[in-house]
Amino acid sequence: MLASAAIRDIPLVLLLPVIGFTQQAPAKPLAIPPSQKTLFVNCQANEKPQKVLSPVSLSEDGTWRAYVEVDVRSDLGCAHTTRLWVARANAPYRLVYLMSPERTAVENGMEILGWARNSRMILVRAEEWQFASDALDTPRVLAIDAETGMVYEPQLEAMFQTRRDKNCAFRVLDARFSADRNVNILVRAQFFNDEDGTGLELPSAMRCENAEETWSFNFATGEIKQVANNQPLLIFKKSLPNRRDQ
């Protein structure tokens, strides 16, 4: 967890309603949103290497821009390398976050969720998984200061604190910033029973009930708590086509 003194230096003003200006392609059946094309890049072994780019995401004042790049080496066991690039307007891009393939999770990806209001703080969602495996993905949420490169990653495993004796898994449905004066990331997650593939019936006391919950992760204090699901999830979202020079 980051030092609270450093976190408090990050300017975030999250008091106004969010307005989104995302460009969208014409609707197609089962189409994948452009931002999510870099979250889950499909890979088949022995295909040609590929590079997938997200649209360019702009901060609210237009000072900052960012995009995700995913390089997939299908010829090397579907190894994914994901990079988050950021830049000031009219300045060259620089790398602020890198996800490398790991032995237990060679595939990974990331999507830009948006920016905090009136801020250089960008919020992203990431996933890591193993090629040709039935194991569950590892979801991650990160808030990154575009200027300093400082990373705040909520410890999502803390959402299990009331389910430690149950066979639970979760998936991230959404993540945004809170609307109050506190600097919080709100993560909305769906919990479900983690089937182990044995076909054995677990005792009811160990089974996880399906539930959707919202959890708050405070930047400055490190406080983690469950909040009401009607909490608004706010973020600024505006994107441009895949042109790095914009």
Helices and strands as residue ranges (DSSP letters): H 4-8, E 20-21, G 34-38, E 50-53, E 56-58, E 64-73, G 74-76, E 79-88, E 94-99, E 107-115, E 121-129, E 138-145, E 151-152, G 156-160, E 168-177, E 184-193, G 204-206, E 211-218, E 224-227, E 237-240
